[in-house]
Amino acid sequence: MIDMRRMATRFAAGVAAALLLAGCAQVPEGAGSDPKDPWEKFNRSSFAFNQKLDSYVLRPIAKGYQWAVPEVVRDSVGNVFVNLGEPANILNNSLQGKGEGALASLFRLMINSTLGVGGLFDVAGTAANQPERAEDFGQTLAVWGVGNGPYFVIPFVGPSTVRDSAGLVVGYFSEPMTYADNDWLNWGMWGLKVVDFRERMLPATDLLDGAVDPYLMAREAYLSARNNAVYDGNPPLEFLEDEFEDEEGDAAPKASAQ
C-alpha cells in the first residue's frame, strides 16, 4: 500500500530544496535584452526551480515508471490520454477552420473509445490510417492573429508564452478529466498524465544535461516547436540579416560620390 504521508513529505522536501537552489540561479549580464524574452531574469529563476523540482521529484518518478511498467502498458496509458484530448482537438480544429482535422478527430474519438476499448488502443491510427490532429487553444489564438507575447517559464509547469499561458487555461477546462466527480480519480488521472508526459520527454530533456546553457536551449527548442506546430510543420522561412549588406550599402554612396 502506498504511504501517502511519506510521498507528501518527499514532495514537500523536493519543493523546499528546489526553492532554495533556485534562489542561487545565475543570471548573465544583459538578461532581458532579447525582445522575445524580456522577463529573462524571472524566467531563469523559475527555470532553475523547475529543473531542481524535476531532478528531485518528477524525473525519479518517471524513471521508476519506465523501469517498472512494461512498454506495451505505457503505450496504452499514453493512448488513453491522447483519446481524452480528442474533444479539445475537435474544438480547436473547428475554431481554426480546419474541417477535415475536426472530422478526423471526431472519427478518432468514436473509433478509439469503442473499438479501442476506451482509448487503450489507437485503432483509428493503425487500422484506419488517421493520425492525431493535435491542436490546442494557444495555436488557435495564433491562427486568429494573436502574437506570442513574452516568453514565460511557469513555475511547476515549464516553458510557455503569454499566449500559450492563456491557452493552457482553456485547455484545462476542455479536458474531460477536469469534470470527474471523484476527487481521487480526478487527481489520480492528472498525476498519471504528468508522469506519462514526463516519461515520454526523458530523451529530449536528457539533452539539457550536456548543454552549455540549458535555459537557452530549452527556450529556443520550445519556441521553435510551437512555431512549427502553429504552421502544421511548415513554418515560413526566416532570413537572417546580412551584416555585409549594410556595409555594401554604405560603401555604394561613397563610391558614387567619388
C-alpha positions as CSV (number, residue, x, y, z in Angstrom):
1,M,0.0,0.0,0.0
2,I,1.3,3.5,-0.9
3,D,2.2,5.6,2.1
4,M,0.6,8.9,1.1
5,R,2.1,10.7,4.1
6,R,5.7,9.7,3.1
7,M,5.0,10.7,-0.5
8,A,3.7,14.1,0.6
9,T,6.8,14.6,2.8
10,R,9.2,13.7,0.0
11,F,7.3,16.1,-2.4
12,A,7.4,18.9,0.2
13,A,11.2,18.3,0.7
14,G,11.7,18.4,-3.0
15,V,9.9,21.7,-3.4
16,A,11.8,23.2,-0.5
17,A,15.1,22.1,-2.0
18,A,14.1,23.5,-5.4
19,L,13.1,26.8,-3.9
20,L,16.4,27.1,-2.0
21,L,18.6,26.3,-5.0
22,A,16.5,28.4,-7.4
23,G,17.5,31.4,-5.4
24,C,21.1,30.7,-6.4
25,A,20.4,30.7,-10.1
26,Q,23.0,32.6,-12.1
27,V,21.6,35.4,-14.4
28,P,24.0,36.5,-17.1
29,E,24.6,40.2,-17.9
30,G,22.2,41.5,-20.5
31,A,19.4,39.2,-19.4
32,G,16.1,40.6,-20.6
33,S,17.6,42.4,-23.6
34,D,16.1,39.8,-26.1
35,P,12.7,41.2,-27.2
36,K,11.1,37.8,-27.1
37,D,12.3,37.2,-23.5
38,P,12.1,40.5,-21.6
39,W,11.4,38.6,-18.4
40,E,14.6,36.5,-18.6
41,K,15.7,37.2,-15.0
42,F,12.5,35.9,-13.6
43,N,12.3,33.1,-16.2
44,R,15.8,31.8,-15.3
45,S,14.9,31.6,-11.6
46,S,11.7,29.8,-12.5
47,F,13.6,27.5,-14.8
48,A,16.1,26.7,-12.1
49,F,13.3,25.9,-9.7
50,N,11.6,23.6,-12.2
51,Q,14.8,21.9,-13.0
52,K,15.6,21.1,-9.3
53,L,12.0,20.0,-8.7
54,D,12.3,17.8,-11.7
55,S,15.6,16.3,-10.5
56,Y,14.3,15.6,-7.0
57,V,10.7,14.5,-7.8
58,L,9.5,14.2,-11.4
59,R,12.5,12.6,-13.1
60,P,13.0,9.8,-10.5
61,I,9.2,9.0,-10.6
62,A,9.3,8.9,-14.5
63,K,12.4,6.7,-14.4
64,G,10.8,4.4,-11.9
65,Y,7.6,4.3,-14.0
66,Q,9.7,3.5,-17.1
67,W,11.5,0.7,-15.3
68,A,8.5,-0.9,-13.5
69,V,5.8,-0.7,-16.2
70,P,6.1,-2.7,-19.5
71,E,6.3,-0.6,-22.6
72,V,3.1,-2.0,-24.0
73,V,1.2,-0.8,-20.9
74,R,2.9,2.6,-21.0
75,D,1.8,2.9,-24.7
76,S,-1.8,2.1,-23.8
77,V,-1.7,4.7,-21.0
78,G,-0.4,7.3,-23.4
79,N,-3.2,6.3,-25.9
80,V,-5.8,6.9,-23.3
81,F,-4.6,10.4,-22.7
82,V,-4.4,11.1,-26.4
83,N,-8.0,9.9,-26.7
84,L,-9.1,12.1,-23.8
85,G,-7.5,15.0,-25.7
86,E,-9.6,14.5,-28.8
87,P,-12.5,16.7,-27.7
88,A,-10.0,19.6,-27.5
89,N,-8.7,18.7,-30.9
90,I,-12.2,18.7,-32.3
91,L,-12.9,22.1,-30.7
92,N,-9.6,23.8,-31.8
93,N,-9.6,22.3,-35.3
94,S,-13.1,23.7,-35.7
95,L,-12.2,27.2,-34.4
96,Q,-9.2,27.3,-36.8
97,G,-11.4,26.4,-39.8
98,K,-9.8,23.0,-40.2
99,G,-12.9,21.0,-41.0
100,E,-11.0,17.9,-42.1
101,G,-9.0,17.9,-38.9
102,A,-12.2,18.3,-36.8
103,L,-13.9,15.4,-38.6
104,A,-10.8,13.2,-38.3
105,S,-10.6,14.0,-34.5
106,L,-14.3,13.1,-34.1
107,F,-13.7,9.9,-36.0
108,R,-10.7,9.0,-33.8
109,L,-12.7,9.7,-30.7
110,M,-15.6,7.5,-31.7
111,I,-13.5,4.6,-33.0
112,N,-10.8,4.6,-30.3
113,S,-13.4,5.0,-27.5
114,T,-15.3,1.9,-28.7
115,L,-13.2,-0.5,-30.8
116,G,-10.1,0.8,-29.0
117,V,-11.5,-0.1,-25.6
118,G,-11.8,3.4,-24.1
119,G,-8.7,4.6,-26.0
120,L,-6.3,1.9,-24.8
121,F,-5.6,1.0,-28.5
122,D,-5.2,3.5,-31.3
123,V,-7.3,1.6,-33.8
124,A,-8.1,4.7,-35.8
125,G,-4.4,5.5,-36.3
126,T,-3.2,2.0,-37.0
127,A,-6.1,0.4,-38.9
128,A,-7.7,3.5,-40.4
129,N,-4.6,5.5,-41.0
130,Q,-5.9,8.5,-39.2
131,P,-3.2,10.1,-37.0
132,E,-3.9,12.6,-34.3
133,R,-4.6,16.1,-35.4
134,A,-3.3,17.8,-32.3
135,E,-4.4,21.4,-31.8
136,D,-4.6,23.5,-28.7
137,F,-6.1,26.9,-27.9
138,G,-2.7,28.5,-27.9
139,Q,-2.4,27.5,-31.6
140,T,-6.0,28.7,-32.2
141,L,-5.1,32.1,-30.8
142,A,-2.1,32.2,-33.1
143,V,-4.3,31.4,-36.1
144,W,-6.6,34.2,-35.0
145,G,-3.7,36.6,-35.2
146,V,-2.7,36.9,-31.5
147,G,1.0,37.3,-31.1
148,N,3.3,35.1,-28.9
149,G,3.9,37.8,-26.3
150,P,6.9,37.4,-24.0
151,Y,8.4,34.0,-23.3
152,F,7.3,32.9,-19.8
153,V,8.5,30.0,-17.7
154,I,5.7,29.0,-15.4
155,P,6.7,27.5,-12.0
156,F,5.6,23.8,-11.7
157,V,4.6,23.9,-15.4
158,G,7.5,24.8,-17.6
159,P,8.1,26.8,-20.8
160,S,5.3,28.9,-22.3
161,T,4.4,32.3,-23.7
162,V,1.8,34.8,-22.6
163,R,-0.4,33.5,-25.5
164,D,0.1,29.8,-24.7
165,S,-0.5,30.5,-21.0
166,A,-4.0,31.7,-21.9
167,G,-4.3,28.6,-24.0
168,L,-3.4,26.4,-21.0
169,V,-6.4,27.7,-19.1
170,V,-8.8,26.9,-21.9
171,G,-7.1,23.5,-22.3
172,Y,-7.7,22.7,-18.7
173,F,-11.4,23.2,-19.0
174,S,-11.6,21.3,-22.2
175,E,-10.1,18.2,-20.6
176,P,-12.8,15.6,-19.6
177,M,-10.7,14.7,-16.5
178,T,-11.5,18.2,-15.1
179,Y,-15.1,17.2,-14.6
180,A,-14.6,13.9,-12.8
181,D,-16.8,13.8,-9.7
182,N,-14.4,11.7,-7.6
183,D,-11.5,13.8,-6.3
184,W,-9.2,10.8,-6.1
185,L,-10.0,9.8,-9.7
186,N,-9.5,13.5,-10.8
187,W,-6.1,14.0,-9.1
188,G,-5.0,10.4,-9.9
189,M,-5.7,10.9,-13.6
190,W,-3.9,14.3,-13.7
191,G,-1.0,12.8,-11.8
192,L,-0.7,9.9,-14.1
193,K,-0.9,12.2,-17.1
194,V,2.1,14.2,-15.7
195,V,4.1,11.0,-15.2
196,D,3.2,9.7,-18.7
197,F,4.3,13.0,-20.3
198,R,7.5,13.2,-18.2
199,E,8.4,9.7,-19.2
200,R,7.9,10.4,-22.9
201,M,10.0,13.5,-22.6
202,L,13.0,11.8,-21.0
203,P,15.1,11.5,-24.2
204,A,14.5,15.2,-25.0
205,T,15.2,16.6,-21.5
206,D,18.3,14.4,-21.1
207,L,19.9,16.5,-23.8
208,L,19.8,19.5,-21.5
209,D,22.3,17.9,-19.1
210,G,25.1,18.5,-21.5
211,A,24.1,21.9,-22.7
212,V,26.3,24.9,-22.1
213,D,23.3,27.0,-21.2
214,P,20.3,24.7,-20.6
215,Y,17.9,27.6,-20.2
216,L,18.7,29.0,-23.7
217,M,18.5,25.5,-25.3
218,A,15.1,24.9,-23.6
219,R,13.8,28.3,-24.7
220,E,14.8,28.0,-28.3
221,A,13.6,24.4,-28.6
222,Y,10.2,25.4,-27.1
223,L,9.7,28.5,-29.3
224,S,10.8,26.6,-32.4
225,A,8.5,23.6,-31.6
226,R,5.5,25.9,-31.0
227,N,6.1,27.8,-34.2
228,N,6.3,24.6,-36.1
229,A,3.0,23.4,-34.5
230,V,1.2,26.6,-35.4
231,Y,2.2,26.3,-39.1
232,D,1.4,22.5,-39.1
233,G,5.1,21.6,-39.7
234,N,5.6,24.2,-42.5
235,P,6.8,27.4,-40.8
236,P,7.8,30.3,-43.0
237,L,11.5,30.7,-43.7
238,E,13.2,33.4,-41.6
239,F,16.1,35.0,-43.2
240,L,18.8,36.5,-41.0
241,E,20.0,40.0,-41.8
242,D,23.3,40.0,-43.7
243,E,25.6,42.4,-41.9
244,F,27.7,42.8,-45.0
245,E,24.7,44.2,-46.9
246,D,24.7,47.3,-44.8
247,E,28.4,47.7,-45.3
248,E,28.0,47.4,-49.1
249,G,25.0,49.8,-49.0
250,D,27.1,52.4,-47.1
251,A,30.0,51.9,-49.5
252,A,28.0,52.5,-52.6
253,P,27.1,56.1,-52.0
254,K,30.7,56.8,-51.1
255,A,31.9,55.3,-54.3
256,S,29.4,57.3,-56.4
257,A,30.4,60.5,-54.6
258,Q,34.0,59.9,-55.6
